[in-house]
Amino acid sequence: MAEWLWDHGGEGFAQVYRTDEVLFDAASPYQRVRVVRTPMFGRMLVLDDAVQTSEADEFCYHELLAHLPLVTHPAPKRVLIVGGGDGGLLEEALKHPVERAVMVEIDRMVVDATLRWIPQIPGEAFEDPRTELRIEDGFAYVRGCAERFDVALVDSTDPQGPSVPLFGAAFYGDLHRLLGEDGVLAVQSGSPLYQQDLVAEVRRNLRQHFPVVRTYLACVPSYPGVLWTFTLASKRHDPKALDPQQVDRRVAGLGLRYYTGLQHVASLNPPPFLRDVLEA
């Protein structure tokens, strides 16, 4: 029997999905982990009651969080991913000629559930010899890490529970320390419609450590409100300095379905309603 999943995006607002089958439902030490089958989005990963990713549109989210920062860096070789237990971000990052990718995910159940029920999202990323998967707290790992990286990507859940420190200025300062001179960081920073305070907070916290901070947009249909923001912070490279032709050369042959040179430019030019939030 079909049931309805309510993802409460904000006060008085939710996006609702029909679920035709529950494939997995268990409680980890950190959250409730579910995989459900929906008629529109296919199989969907849900943590607590928040949609994380789906078969149908995971590329919209993962391509923008991965490729825009990786293209902004002139030659990324070492990548750090915090969160992203479904492996979709890791799979996108490994499309580039990186030499090493360290992924730190706090919840092993998220990795296992995705590999069992939605394996097409990570593909072979976890078996790639360049990958090191660490099951531990990302905040603590970054604080104690001595390794250096070219690009860091933070694919966290919304700021609740163990994810709260991943949006703070102290965490961004630790990431700044781990990044090389050309270092680039990108994080998911919430909805531009119902999480404007979060979007602004992320920018403020990043600006304490990085001279270049850019918020950019993508459409992720399975997320409440559809529009979603990411925020890039860089020690020296500005993604707005890249023209579409440069971007297209860097991603040629990667088989991408969303991110292109023109999308790069468009995503970094927010509409006036969001520009007002960012400038404030």
Secondary structure, DSSP 8 states (H G I E B T S, - for coil): --EEEEEEEETTEEEEEEESEEEEEEE-SS-EEEEEEETTTEEEEEETTEEEEETTTHHHHHHHHHHHHHHHSSS--EEEEEE-TTSHHHHHHTTS--SEEEEEES-HHHHHHHHHH-TTTTTTGGGSTTEEEEES-HHHHHHH----EEEEEEE--SSSGGGGGGGSHHHHHHHHHHEEEEEEEEEEEE-TTT-HHHHHHHHHHHHTT-SEEEEEEEE-TTSTTSEEEEEEEESS--GGG--HHHHHHHHTTS--SS--HHHHHHHTS--HHHHHHHH-
